[in-house]
Amino acid sequence: MADAYDVVVIGAGPGGYVAAIRAAQLGFTTACIDDWTRDGGKPAPGGTCTNVGCIPSKALLQSSENYEHAGHGFAAHGIDVKGLSIDVARMLARKDKVVAQNNDGILYLFKKNKVAFHHGRGSFAGKEGDRWRVKVDGANPAELTAAHVIVATGSAPRALPGIPFDNDRILDNAGALAIREVPKRLGVVGAGVIGLEMGSVWRRLGSEVIVLEALPAFLGAADEAVAKEAQKAFAKQGLAIHTGAKITSVKPTKKDVTVAWTDAAGASQTSVFDRLIVSIGRVPHTKGLDAEAVGLKLDERGFVAVDHDCRTNLPNVWAIGDVVRGPMLAHKAEDEGVAVAERIAGQKPHIDFDTIPWVIYTSPEIAWVGRTEQQLKAANIAIRTGSFPFTANGRARAIGEPTGFVKIIADAKTDKVLGMHAIGPMVSELIAEGVMAMEFGASSEDIARICHAHPTLSEATREAALAVDKRTLNL
Ligand SMILES: Cc1cc2nc3c(=O)[nH]c(=O)nc-3n(C[C@H](O)[C@H](O)[C@H](O)COP(=O)(O)OP(=O)(O)OC[C@H]3O[C@@H](n4cnc5c(N)ncnc54)[C@H](O)[C@@H]3O)c2cc1C
């Protein structure tokens, strides 16, 4: 006899596990299936984000930043460090522990919310009247039926055409997070979020890092002023970034990997690396789902085709997160998970794709929400902008991180905030104020009038809002 549920979620990444919890909170009997396995065969819910994405990358970014501060930053505070060294095995073990804490946290949340968790691969097995049949393959096989199915099967790394990952010399994100010794020469293909974050980790630990980016512009999605400041900061740190670089061949051997590429001027170049991280984007993951068996429609790029509300072509089958259109971000996946559970309950939630924040956790951090100055100008929208540098912010000077700025863009007529773009210390946290302002339809004057604690980095946001009206107080 199959176990019957109101909602079955396939995938327990940030999209799937949050959807399952919200569905259970709304009173639905809910099961969640996930196949990620950690050492010892134990389940590892949390998906890419928890196991080989957001969480472990931030753990290594912190470790490497601590190392860099101890080596280069502490001296200015009068703290001398002698005999500094890095034990990569211990650093990786700490990262694994952080990941395991998050896996266990999700298992606890499932129990607390009475979500039935099935460890294994979930696939469509047809219909039984109005209900969907879902099969679980794994150590404890099961047959489930559900009134609603939410597909949250995520994404997988994209390889260079004809050059598969071996996770020895040619690394995907999982391999990049598990390098056992600091490579002397590290190549990174792709100067996106993952490439810049991983390049930063290993550069801080002593690797000579070269980043090869095919696009002509650096950080093309960011506001130009932010991208320019970032390029300057990364160059100063010794991260060599080549834009307009076309890879012509990649040849791994037992001890290194040789990359032939053409630079922006068309000249042939050859670089030899100990390891090569390939971070050129991700592809939707639908393998193993037996989507074809039930006629679940995929689009031409392999994403599950959905409407604005995450409905697929099949009745009561929904899809969320990286496996559908839109930005591949954990918080976008989570918000879609919550929204779908609420739609199943007959509610009318709304997600505004224009207020989804973007963050790059390099040092300095980069964060933005809303459209860039260039996008708004191209759309013929009259704007006023205001910027405030961290060099003029007392807290930034006190913590020794005065690089970067906050920029607020407002509509020239209504003063409504249309974007916030920032580079500098902890801007990953500061960006929430911009998101909040945009969600509430605030004006730059609203931000400028709000009392901000002193001395905080958030005062830079207020000053940028004041700068829109050309009346900064501290510059
Ligand atoms: C290195 C790196 C760093 C990142 N950093 C950030 C960051 O800082 N912030 C951010 O917002 N985003 C970040 N991302 C992106 C983020 O990880 C993804 O956007 C997010 O994980 C997508 O969530 P999801 O639930 O859609 O899918 P996933 O997290 O990919 O989860 C899908 C889950 O479904 C499982 N699954 C797939 N098929 C089946 C099946 N048939 N049966 C059972 N289980 C199945 C998978 O094993 C997986 O556990 C990062 C990604 C990488 C690679």
The ligand as an SDF file (V2000), in Angstrom:
LIG
                    3D

 53 58  0  0  0  0  0  0  0  0999 V2000
   29.7770   27.0410   -4.8610 C   0  0  0  0  0  0  0  0  0  0  0  0
   28.4010   27.6180   -4.8060 C   0  0  0  0  0  0  0  0  0  0  0  0
   28.1410   28.6810   -3.9690 C   0  0  0  0  0  0  0  0  0  0  0  0
   26.8640   29.2180   -3.8970 C   0  0  0  0  0  0  0  0  0  0  0  0
   26.6550   30.2580   -3.0620 N   0  0  0  0  0  0  0  0  0  0  0  0
   25.4230   30.8010   -2.9860 C   0  0  0  0  0  0  0  0  0  0  0  0
   25.1690   31.8860   -2.0930 C   0  0  0  0  0  0  0  0  0  0  0  0
   26.0490   32.3340   -1.3670 O   0  0  0  0  0  0  0  0  0  0  0  0
   23.9050   32.3870   -2.0380 N   0  0  0  0  0  0  0  0  0  0  0  0
   22.8910   31.9020   -2.8340 C   0  0  0  0  0  0  0  0  0  0  0  0
   21.7730   32.4080   -2.7550 O   0  0  0  0  0  0  0  0  0  0  0  0
   23.1090   30.8790   -3.6780 N   0  0  0  0  0  0  0  0  0  0  0  0
   24.3300   30.3190   -3.7680 C   0  0  0  0  0  0  0  0  0  0  0  0
   24.5380   29.2580   -4.6140 N   0  0  0  0  0  0  0  0  0  0  0  0
   23.3870   28.7550   -5.4000 C   0  0  0  0  0  0  0  0  0  0  0  0
   22.4790   27.8600   -4.5390 C   0  0  0  0  0  0  0  0  0  0  0  0
   23.2440   26.7990   -4.0280 O   0  0  0  0  0  0  0  0  0  0  0  0
   21.3110   27.3200   -5.3600 C   0  0  0  0  0  0  0  0  0  0  0  0
   20.6400   28.4030   -5.9660 O   0  0  0  0  0  0  0  0  0  0  0  0
   20.3400   26.5540   -4.4830 C   0  0  0  0  0  0  0  0  0  0  0  0
   20.9640   25.4620   -3.8710 O   0  0  0  0  0  0  0  0  0  0  0  0
   19.1390   26.0540   -5.2970 C   0  0  0  0  0  0  0  0  0  0  0  0
   18.2660   25.3820   -4.4440 O   0  0  0  0  0  0  0  0  0  0  0  0
   17.2850   24.2350   -4.9780 P   0  0  0  0  0  0  0  0  0  0  0  0
   16.4760   23.8190   -3.7840 O   0  0  0  0  0  0  0  0  0  0  0  0
   16.5630   24.6840   -6.1670 O   0  0  0  0  0  0  0  0  0  0  0  0
   18.2220   23.0360   -5.4780 O   0  0  0  0  0  0  0  0  0  0  0  0
   19.4530   22.2720   -4.8310 P   0  0  0  0  0  0  0  0  0  0  0  0
   20.0370   22.9950   -3.7050 O   0  0  0  0  0  0  0  0  0  0  0  0
   20.3350   21.9000   -5.9740 O   0  0  0  0  0  0  0  0  0  0  0  0
   18.8000   20.9570   -4.2180 O   0  0  0  0  0  0  0  0  0  0  0  0
   18.2190   19.9680   -5.0070 C   0  0  0  0  0  0  0  0  0  0  0  0
   18.2260   18.6780   -4.2070 C   0  0  0  0  0  0  0  0  0  0  0  0
   17.4190   17.7090   -4.8770 O   0  0  0  0  0  0  0  0  0  0  0  0
   18.0910   16.4770   -4.8990 C   0  0  0  0  0  0  0  0  0  0  0  0
   17.5480   15.6940   -6.0180 N   0  0  0  0  0  0  0  0  0  0  0  0
   17.6800   15.9350   -7.3490 C   0  0  0  0  0  0  0  0  0  0  0  0
   16.9650   15.0240   -8.0660 N   0  0  0  0  0  0  0  0  0  0  0  0
   16.3820   14.1970   -7.1560 C   0  0  0  0  0  0  0  0  0  0  0  0
   15.5340   13.0780   -7.2440 C   0  0  0  0  0  0  0  0  0  0  0  0
   15.0930   12.6260   -8.4260 N   0  0  0  0  0  0  0  0  0  0  0  0
   15.1470   12.4550   -6.1080 N   0  0  0  0  0  0  0  0  0  0  0  0
   15.5630   12.9030   -4.8950 C   0  0  0  0  0  0  0  0  0  0  0  0
   16.3680   13.9690   -4.7410 N   0  0  0  0  0  0  0  0  0  0  0  0
   16.7610   14.6230   -5.8580 C   0  0  0  0  0  0  0  0  0  0  0  0
   19.5490   16.8670   -5.0410 C   0  0  0  0  0  0  0  0  0  0  0  0
   20.4130   15.8080   -4.6840 O   0  0  0  0  0  0  0  0  0  0  0  0
   19.6090   18.0380   -4.0680 C   0  0  0  0  0  0  0  0  0  0  0  0
   19.8050   17.5900   -2.7710 O   0  0  0  0  0  0  0  0  0  0  0  0
   25.8020   28.6840   -4.6880 C   0  0  0  0  0  0  0  0  0  0  0  0
   26.0460   27.6000   -5.5160 C   0  0  0  0  0  0  0  0  0  0  0  0
   27.3200   27.0620   -5.5830 C   0  0  0  0  0  0  0  0  0  0  0  0
   27.5520   25.8800   -6.4760 C   0  0  0  0  0  0  0  0  0  0  0  0
  1  2  1  0
  2  3  1  0
  2 52  2  0
  3  4  2  0
  4  5  1  0
  4 50  1  0
  5  6  2  0
  6  7  1  0
  6 13  1  0
  7  8  2  0
  7  9  1  0
  9 10  1  0
 10 11  2  0
 10 12  1  0
 12 13  2  0
 13 14  1  0
 14 15  1  0
 14 50  1  0
 15 16  1  0
 16 17  1  0
 16 18  1  0
 18 19  1  0
 18 20  1  0
 20 21  1  0
 20 22  1  0
 22 23  1  0
 23 24  1  0
 24 25  2  0
 24 26  1  0
 24 27  1  0
 27 28  1  0
 28 29  2  0
 28 30  1  0
 28 31  1  0
 31 32  1  0
 32 33  1  0
 33 34  1  0
 33 48  1  0
 34 35  1  0
 35 36  1  0
 35 46  1  0
 36 37  1  0
 36 45  1  0
 37 38  2  0
 38 39  1  0
 39 40  1  0
 39 45  2  0
 40 41  1  0
 40 42  2  0
 42 43  1  0
 43 44  2  0
 44 45  1  0
 46 47  1  0
 46 48  1  0
 48 49  1  0
 50 51  2  0
 51 52  1  0
 52 53  1  0
M  END
$$$$
